[in-house]
Amino acid sequence: MLEALLNPKTVAVVGASRTPGKVGYEVLSNLIKSGFKGAIIPVNPSGDEILGLECCNDLKTLKTKIDMSVVVVPSKYVLEAVKDSIRAGAKAITVITAGFKEVGKEGAAMEREIAQYCRERGVRMLGPNCLGLLNTENDMNASFAVQMPTPGAISVISQSGALCTAILDWSIGRGVGLAKLLSIGNKADLCETDLLAELADDDQTKVIACYLESITEGDEFIRVAETVATKKPVVILKAGTTQAGTKAASSHTGSLAGADIAYGAAFKRAGIIRAENFEALFDYATALAMQPLPKGDQVAIITNAGGPGIMAADAAENLGLKVKPLQAAIAEALKAKLPSAASVGNPIDVLGDADPARYVLALDAAQDDDTVDGILVLLTPQAMSNPTATAEAIIKASRGTKPVLVSFMGGQDVMAARSVFVAANVPDYPSPERAATAFKAMVDCAAWRNRPPRVVVRFPVNRRRVERILARQKRTGRKEVGEVEGKEILRAYDFHVLPGQLARTAEEAVAVADRVGYPVAMKIVSPDIIHKSDFGGVRLGLSTASKVRDAFDLMMLRIGRRAPEAQLRGVYVEKMGSPGREVILGMHRDAQFGPMLMFGLGGVFVEVMKDVSFYLAPLTHAEAMQMLASTRSFALLKGARGQAPVDLAAIAGALQRISQLVTDFPQVVEMDINPFIVGEVGTPPVVADARMTISGVE
């Protein structure tokens, strides 16, 4: 519990100043102006009184106990101020001072020492290098942000102090209240995970909105965020995700799994709603804070102009929402009440001369229709419009059983109406597209809440066999697990691998081909050649012994010329499988969030089309199916243009087995099964090629 941080009875401002413009002055002034009811103690060695409050020259001499201190002294004095605060009874410390790890090694060392000192004494620290915090529930502005928002249902966690001031300005300008605002700065102690856990049980907070640049302890974050998201929506704007991973990835999966992908997979797993930009962060947060969650994804659109209605319908359908006509009986009843020129389809066009009563008729119809899950109400100010009266009528007619989002488009003419909506907890958006996108966030939140329980299946496998293979690999000092050993590992996890064997001479290649049966495939085996086809190291459909012998000799000759330094172990000769759809299954172990599984169209298309999806392990069957459905090529797999569908359940099962494998063996850091050939239902899918990378090898 962070009671001393969020609800202190006594706050000391260490470094309080009597000079306007200095941080120590602004923090003290804000605490007083915000109406904080607790005791405020300015601490400054050279003053008897600051802003009408008795000044403490030194916390060492303070006779009363404090709950929290706000530290604004120069960085070199912060440790001493922290020690004095703890001796004075502080259980929470907010360090606003900058000049720590953000300025270099010396600052980072000071920061670690301060954080360690607090941890050893059970004291929680916010910051350093932060704006501070606000709590509207107890009128506490313990920050150097001048503005104090009205009480509301949205709490904010921000890694950027500057963005906090923008959020406060947005809140006051839009008339949307906040519950709490916490600037975490360098998060030497308290981080986003701690604060999410705290706000999960905060009665004032209905929605948590976050701006984050990094996440501490990915596994713990996912665990906590998933728990929090079951109680209240969490919306996160994550910045700083355009840079790829810190190490060059040799696999297809690794090259596609950048930092942004990892965060996206983590947020999806934890039920976090991801905001694409600053506007979306509060578009989503306000909708979730002000309106009930929808029961489904069908939306009704009410408009007084055709253009905005079309814009809303396009946006909704592009987002995967359903825009279907009203039920026939309801549509007919509405049609009888509206002018003949009005449209009762979806969008419902009540015409440009619509008065408030006409909007209410349409809204009532949409609320009566049990196939409608949410309602978007649009208005463009025309000569006959009365936006404010219409807003008041919409509010009065809204029953609170379905989410109602509005977009009163324009500026001056609709400004008063927007204020009416905000006061009544009806979210208003400047464009139909933003209203539709906010509704989609609500649909996603509801769908995640209503998801079936996560059941991760454990398959019977041969772990000992994999342990032996990886131990042998480690002894040889090779990080790259090639096709031969990779297929052995997958066979131990019950993947279907066609018969084949390594051949070191042309005669051995013919012997293997004779044994497994023609036609065969031949692939070069070398720890130095990752993408075999780039070097002419793959031959398919060889149907006779002479073709196998010629292919072996030619392959060794060409690769010897193209990659003279490569170590050649031989050629893998394998029976050709039946034709099917080529897909890729993969895994990249993210440093922050652990193993991420990948699925996409296989073969050479994976890097060209980049139509792939990622999900964190461990994986359930439903999540595996969701991975398939989230790709553009899913229609091809289901059977498009007369083609037979492939065995989707078999692909999902294979992803689950990979999930188990990489969870069982954390030393596997990357994996590609490419191509994984999948046929019709009932046909076992085949591992055509596989490779892995392991850690712990010098």
DAVEN-V997864 format. One line per field, one symbol per residue. ss: DSSP state (a for helix, b for strand, c for the rest). A space follows every 10 residues. Layout:
# DAVEN-V997864
ss: ???
This chain:
# DAVEN-V997864
ss: ccaaaacccb bbbbcccccc ccaaaaaaaa aaacccccbb bbbcccccbb ccbbbbccaa accccccbbb bcccaaaaaa aaaaaaaccc cbbbbccccc aaacaaaaaa aaaaaaaaaa cccbbbbccc cbbbbccccb bbbccccccc bbbbbbbbcc aaaaaaaaaa aaaacccbbb bbbccccccc caaaaaaaaa ccccccbbbb bbcccccaaa aaaaaaaaac ccbbbbbbcc cccccccccc caaaaaccaa aaaaaaaaaa ccbbbccaaa aaaaaaaaaa cccccccbbb bbbccaaaaa aaaaaaaacc cbcccccaaa aaaaaaaccc ccbccccbbc cccccaaaaa aaaaaaaacc cccbbbbbbb ccccccaaaa aaaaaaaccc ccbbbbbbbc caaaaaaaaa aaaccccbcc caaaaaaaaa aaaaaaaaac cccccccccc ccaaaaaaaa aaaaaacccb bcaaaaaaaa aacccccccb bbbccaaaaa aaaaaacccb bbbbbccccc caaaaccbbb bbccaaaaaa aaaaaaaaaa aacccccccb bbbbbccccc bbbbbbbbbb cccbbbbbbb bcccaaaaac cbbbbbcccc aaaaaaaaac cccaaaaaac cccccccaaa aaaaaaaaaa aaaacccbbb bbbbbbbbcc cccccbbccb bbbbcccc
